[in-house]
Amino acid sequence: MDESELFSWIGISIDQQSLNIVQNINTKRDGILCTLNINMQTKESVLWLKRKLKSFLMNNVTHYFNANINSREYASKTLAKLYIAAAEKYLACCVDFRNFHQSTVLKQMLDIKIIQVLYVVLRSFFKYLVCNVRQPIYQRTDYLWFMQYSIRFFT
């Protein structure tokens, strides 16, 4: 994609030839983390971690994954940007989560909890993109590809 063919407008870039859209997401570490609010709740910290990751992925993104608006190529570019930003933020939250639980009963299970949250949220995100988007780009048959593609951003 040639950047000169894109028209930038309020958080999105529009391909002038195809009218596909790509979300403008800052993918530089400093830019990603400057908007992160880590306010660890002492109760239900696993639920806090899950909600954080869900919010990083699922806020106002449905139209980027609508086949009437975007091609799979442009949806994949947006998906990659979402994952780059979400992975940075999730990592920062996981560090806080890990520090919080150094003297709790969860200490021995921190990695398992972090991975469980990641799996549950990525699975929910896929279901959201397949079931809640009109004319979805991704289909149920894309599940294995989607999970393999998604996980690589978080490893």
Secondary structure, 3 states (H helix, E strand, C coil): CCHHHEEEECCEEEECCCCCEEECCCCCHHHHHCCCCCCCCCCCHHHHHHHHHHHHHHCCCHHHHECCCCCHHHHHHHHHHHHHHHHHHHHHHHHHHHHHCCCCHHHHHHHHHHHHHHHHHHHHHHHHHHHCCCCECCCHHHHHHHHHHHHHHHC
